[in-house]
Amino acid sequence: MTHKTDVVVTGGGQAGLAAGYHLRRRRLVFVILDAQAAPGGSWRHRWHSPHLLSPAEHSWLPGRSRPAG
């Protein structure tokens, strides 16, 4: 069986997850490849949650509520 993939995203961190969000909204078939077994990429080994120490307006993922800044 063959599967059609429009886009391959390398990395499942914040940028990869954001890309996946927008690709799904455009109804494209995509896959996110990451060396980690779960979403979030290397975040899961560095921080307890997917939050950055930068200003809130720069640290959100599309489709989620924007944190108060």
Phi, psi and omega per residue, in radians:
M1 nan 2.413 3.130
T2 -1.934 2.429 3.096
H3 -2.021 2.396 3.102
K4 -1.525 2.238 3.060
T5 -2.155 2.162 3.128
D6 -1.401 -0.659 -3.022
V7 -2.458 2.464 2.993
V8 -2.013 2.129 3.115
V9 -1.769 2.232 3.118
T10 -1.714 2.008 3.114
G11 1.837 2.246 -3.124
G12 -1.870 0.498 3.062
G13 -1.436 -2.774 -3.074
Q14 -1.015 -0.800 -3.112
A15 -1.170 -0.728 3.136
G16 -1.133 -0.728 3.113
L17 -1.164 -0.681 3.096
A18 -1.121 -0.735 3.104
A19 -1.062 -0.771 3.118
G20 -1.044 -0.692 3.106
Y21 -1.015 -0.847 -3.098
H22 -1.254 -0.601 3.085
L23 -1.124 -0.730 3.113
R24 -1.109 -0.712 3.117
R25 -1.079 -0.516 3.100
R26 -1.530 0.032 3.118
R27 1.065 0.630 3.060
L28 -1.595 2.627 3.088
V29 -1.551 2.142 -3.067
F30 -2.490 2.875 3.043
V31 -2.379 2.451 3.057
I32 -1.861 2.079 3.139
L33 -1.764 2.335 3.123
D34 -2.636 2.613 3.141
A35 -1.245 -0.298 -3.133
Q36 -1.530 2.737 -3.082
A37 -1.429 -0.309 -3.057
A38 -2.263 2.803 3.121
P39 -1.023 2.639 3.116
G40 1.895 -0.167 3.097
G41 0.949 -2.432 -3.067
S42 -1.236 -0.216 3.076
W43 -0.899 -0.675 -3.041
R44 -1.082 -0.362 -3.128
H45 -1.813 -0.113 -3.086
R46 -1.942 -0.631 -3.062
W47 -2.295 2.768 -3.137
H48 -1.376 -0.311 3.121
S49 -2.625 2.811 -3.141
P50 -1.396 0.945 3.106
H51 -2.084 2.432 3.127
L52 -1.762 2.920 3.133
L53 -1.630 0.170 3.097
S54 -1.492 2.985 3.126
P55 -0.940 2.521 -3.042
A56 -0.959 -0.637 -3.088
E57 -1.187 -0.221 3.108
H58 -1.816 0.012 -2.966
S59 -2.142 0.644 -3.127
W60 -2.112 2.819 3.095
L61 -1.861 2.484 3.115
P62 -1.034 2.532 3.117
G63 1.544 -0.159 3.098
R64 -1.920 2.753 3.116
S65 -1.064 2.413 3.096
R66 -1.316 2.267 -3.137
P67 -1.121 2.619 3.090
A68 -1.155 2.335 -3.071
G69 -2.011 nan nan
